[in-house]
Amino acid sequence: MIDFANFYQLIAKNRLSHWLHTLPAQLHAWQHDNQHGDLPRWNRALNKLPVVAPGEIELKSGVEIGSAESLGEGERKKVESLLRHFMPWRKGPFTVHGIHIDTEWRSDWKWDRVLPHISPLAGRYVLDVGCGSGYHLWRMVGEGAKLAVGIDPSPLFLCQFEAIRHFAGNDQHAHLLPLGIQELPCLRAFDTVFSMGVLYHRKSPIEHIEQLRNQLKDDGELVLETLVVDGGVNEVLVPTDRYGKMRNVWFIPSSSALKLWVERCGFTDVRIVDENMTSTDEQRRTDWMINESLSDYLDPDNPALTVEGHPAPKRAVLIARKAKD
């Protein structure tokens, strides 16, 4: 069973201490009520991971822990087998003592697009909403974040994060909690809030933007990355059923519409800093994620369209500052 006590002890001494009024009860309920059938198997795999000195940890240019020489051949095969219990690995990549986890997404490419445009993270409290396996949390720590907190309700992502954190020596700068943004109180404590790849999954995008705002300090920075379509300020794609075979895609705005939404929610200095078509080199099937991926979601005769006939995935990065209440 994953223990959150060290996180409670950590925030009891910092600006997040007021979160303790609600958080322990929420996480206790999650542990009691979570009925995912694979969770016992994932917990067993976590408990079998050997204790290995982290050695050198590289978080600035990637997420690389230790070296291949840290494990004998037999132990390396055992560790790789245990890490494969947590497939599919979607966000990464990670390298752990010479074992390369080649994830579906090249999340490092997204980070490279985002990083030049954000305020320096050194010394900041950072929240990553919908953080997946926590890849970007480690990159935030690599940029000097004082505390990087990720939230994602998926128990698989939590176990993947805890596996990497185990080999990183249970680093106290990065933590993942199995919660959704709607379960957070108005903390108003983070210097930077990231929401990357989440907005189009929300039935109410305006409510999501307001929830993100509620986690920021005054003058805090919002980093919002999402699917967009071409068009003017009133252009929004609302799929009638699926988008790229996903049922849970509700609203895909143009970049101009997205900017307007964020401005209406009380942000200033709102700007689109990057637009990028998602390629089948960035999102693809690998040995660590053997399910369908982007190439299966696109029209085989016209890759500019999804299989449903919608525009192929294009993503934008928006940066904004929270205006004072």
N, C-alpha and C positions, 0 to 999 in steps of 0.2 A: 504494500500500500504506500503510495506516494505521500510524504509528510510535508505539510506546508508550515510547520512550526518555525523553521528558520526564517521564513519570510515575515511571519508575524513579529518575531523578535527584531528583525531589521527595521520594519516600518514603525515600530513602537517608538523609535528614537529619531524619526525624521518627520518631514512635512506631510507624510501620508498617514500619520498615526490615527487621524479621525476615520480612516477606512476600517479600522478594527471594530467599529460599532456594528458593521454589517458583514464584513468579509468572512470571519471564521464560521459563522452560522451557514453562510452560503456554501462554503467549500465542504463543510461537514455534511450538508444535505446532498451535495454532488457525490461525495464518496459513498453515502448511504444509498442513494437512489439510482446511481449509474448502473444500468443493466446491460451494457455492451458485452456481447458474448465472448469477445476476444480479450477483454481486459485482464482476466486472470492469467491468460497465456502471456500477455505482454508484461505483466508484473513479474511473472516467473523469469522471463528472459532478462528483465532489468536486474533482478536479484542475483542472476548468474554471471553478470558482467564482472570480470576480474578487476581487482584494484591494481592499477598501473600508474606509476608516477607520470604526471602529465608531460614532463619535459618542457620543451619549447612550445609555446602556443602562439600561433600567428593569426591575428584577427583583423589586421589592417588591410591586407590584400586578398584575404579569403578566410576560410575557417579551417585551419590545419592544426591538429593537436598531436604532439609527440613525433616520433620517427619510426620508420619500419624496423629499426634495430631494437626497439623497445620490447618487441614480442618475438618469441621463437616461432618457427613455422607452424607448429601444432597449435599453439595458443592463438596465433593470428587467424587460423582457419576456424577455431572455436569462436572467436570474437566476431568474425564476419558472419558466421552462421547465426549467432545470436542477433546481430544487427539486422539480418534479413527477416527475422520474425516481425519486424516493424514495417515491412513493405505493405503498400506502396509508399516509397519516399518521393514526395512531390517537390518540396522546396529545398534548395541547397545550391551547390554541392558541399560536401564535407569530406575531409581526409582525417582519419583517426589511426594513428600509429601505422601509417602506410596503407591502410584500407581506404580506397576511394569510393565514396558513396555518390554515384552518378545519378543525380535526381532528375525527375521529369523536367523541372524548370531550371534554367540557368539564372537563378535569383541574383547572382553576382552581376549579371548584365543590367538588371533593373537598378541595383544599387549604384552601379557606375553612372547611370543616367540621372539618378536622384541626387547623389552626394554633392556634385558641384554647385547646386542651387540652394541648399539648405544652410541655415545658420550652424556654425560649428557646435558639435555636440559635447565638447569637453565640459565636464562638470554639471551637465544637465540631467534632469529627471525626464525620462522618455517613456511614452506609452505607444505600443504597436498593437493596433486593433486588427483582429483577424490575422494573427502573426504566423499561422501554420506551424511548422516545426521549429520556428524560432530562429531561422537562419539570419534574418536581418537584426535580431537582437544582439547576436554575437558581433556583427559588423558595427552596430552602434557602440558596443563596448570597445571595439577596436578603435573607434573615433574618440574615446575618452568619456563616454556617458557615465555619470556617477551611478545611475540606476536605470536599467532598461527592463520595463515590465511589458510582457506580452499577454494578450488575452485571446483565447480561441477555445470554443466549447468542445472540440474534437478530442476524445481520449487518446486516439492514436497519435495526434500531434504532440500531446503532452508527453507521452511515453518516448517518442522520438527525441524531443527536447531533453528529457531527463537522461536518456542514454548518452547524448553528446555532453551534457553537463557533468555526468559521472566521470567521463574521461578528462574533462576540463578541471577536475579537482573540486567539483561542486562550487564553482565560482559564484560569489555572492552579488555580482554586478548585474546578472541577468536572471530573470524569473519568468515562468509562464504559468498562468492561472487558467483553469478550464471554465471560463465565463464568456458570455456575450456582452457586447457594449450596453445592451438594455438592462443588464444586471448591475451596472455600476452606478453608485450615487454620484451626485455632482461634486466631484473631488476638487476641481479647480486648483490642481497642484502640479501639473506637468508643464515643463518648459516647451516640449515638443510633443505633438501627437501625430502619429502616422496612421493612415488608413489606406492600405494598398490592396487593390483587388477585392474590395468588399462592397462598395456603394451599389453596384448593379445587382447584388444579391438581396438588397433591402427593399421591402415593399413600400417603404416611405423614405425616399432619399433625403428629403428635407429634415425629417426627424433624425436620421443618422447624422447629418451635418450638425444639427443642434446638440446631439449627444456628444459628439466629438468636442464641440465648443465648451461643453460643461466640464470637460476634464482639464482644460487649459487654464493656466494663470493668465491674468491680464497681460497683454502683449505677447503671449505665447504663440508659437508657430504651428500651423497646421500643414501637414504634407499629405496630400490626397492624390492617389493614383487610381485611375479607373478606366474602363472601356469608354470610348467616345465614338461618335459618328461625325461625318462631315455635315456642315450645314450652318444655318444662322442661329440667332439667339433663341428662337422658338423651336428648333429642331430636336426632337427626342424620339428615339426608337423604342416602341413598346411591343416586344414580340408577342404574337398571339398564342404561341405555345412554347417552343424551345428556341434557344439560341446556341448554336454550336453543340447541339445535343443536350444542353443544360436546361432543366425545367425552371430553375430558380434564378432566372434573369428577368428583371422587371422593368428597369428604365435604363436606357443608354443615351445620355444627352450629347449634344455637340459640345465642343470645348467652350463655346460662347455661352451656351445655356448653363453649363456647369459653373462657369465663373459667376454668372448672375445668381444662381442658387446660393453660392457661398457668400456673396455680397449681401444678399437678402437676409442671411442668417447671422449678420453682425460681424463680419470679418472685413478687414481693410487690407490694402496693398495686395490685392488678389491678382495673381498672374499665372498664366499657363507657361511653364518653362520648358516643356518637352512634349512632343508627340512622336509616336513610334508604332509602326506596324509590327505585330508579333509574328515572328518567323518560325518555321519548323525546325530551325537550329536552336531557338531559345526554349521552345516547349516541344518535347518529343518523348517517345517511348524509349526506355533504357532497360538495362539488366536489373535495375533496382525499382523500376516502375513499368510493369509489363502489360498494363491495361491500355485502352485506347488513349490517344493523345491528339495534338492539334491536327496532324495530317488526316486523321479520321473524321475530324469535325468540318473540314473544308470540302467544297464541291470539287470532285476529282477532275472535272472538265474546266473549272474556272476557280482557281484558288483565291481569287479576289472576293469570293462569296463563301458563306457557310453552306452546309448541306441543305439548310432551310431556305437559302436564297438571300440571307441578310448580308450586309457588308462584313468582310472578314475582320478579325479582331484588330482594333487600333486602340492604343492606350495613350492617355495624357497624364502628365504630372502637373499638379496645381500647388502653389505655395501661397499661404495667406497668413495674416496676423490677426489675432483676436483683439477686437476693440474693447476698451474698458466698459464694464457694465455701468 
